[in-house]
Amino acid sequence: MSNHGYVYVLGSIRANDRRTYVGWCVDLDQRLAAHNAGRGARSTRGRAWVLLYAERYDTRSQAMSREVSLKRDRKFRATLAALLTADQASQSDGSSPAAMRLVNQAGGAATNGST
């Protein structure tokens, strides 16, 4: 069993309503699929979500701590939401070509994409 964790920011747009959601998980692809299938957090149901940003941590505890700080950082979340376009939000697989890079907090190199 892996001890690593990810903290992520999802984005959704509906008309002029742009929203972000911050969470943590151990499998980004599985968690995004759950949000888009209506099995994620209650506040994410009924919307199409794309991954805007993710960070990897060595422990789940570190990821949970970072989640709290990202939830409080409204300026950062607003910056990410501004990058979101209607075309990205309508993609069925939840991937976002303009997604910010995955930051690997475990000491490795940062990569592009969601994993």
ZIMO-V15272 format. One record per backbone hydrogen bond with DSSP energy under -1.0 kcal/mol. CO is the residue of the C=O (numbers start at 1). NH is the residue of the N-H. If there is no record, write none. Layout:
co->CO nh->NH
co->CO nh->NH
This chain:
co->5 nh->57
co->6 nh->25
co->7 nh->55
co->8 nh->23
co->9 nh->52
co->9 nh->53
co->10 nh->21
co->11 nh->50
co->12 nh->19
co->14 nh->17
co->17 nh->14
co->19 nh->12
co->21 nh->10
co->23 nh->8
co->25 nh->6
co->27 nh->31
co->28 nh->32
co->29 nh->33
co->30 nh->34
co->31 nh->35
co->32 nh->36
co->33 nh->37
co->34 nh->39
co->35 nh->38
co->41 nh->44
co->42 nh->45
co->44 nh->47
co->50 nh->11
co->52 nh->100
co->53 nh->9
co->54 nh->103
co->55 nh->7
co->56 nh->105
co->57 nh->5
co->59 nh->63
co->60 nh->64
co->61 nh->65
co->62 nh->66
co->63 nh->67
co->64 nh->68
co->65 nh->69
co->66 nh->70
co->67 nh->71
co->68 nh->72
co->72 nh->74
co->73 nh->77
co->74 nh->78
co->75 nh->79
co->76 nh->80
co->77 nh->81
co->78 nh->82
co->80 nh->83
co->81 nh->84
co->85 nh->89
co->86 nh->90
co->88 nh->91
co->94 nh->51
co->96 nh->99
co->102 nh->111
co->103 nh->56
co->111 nh->102
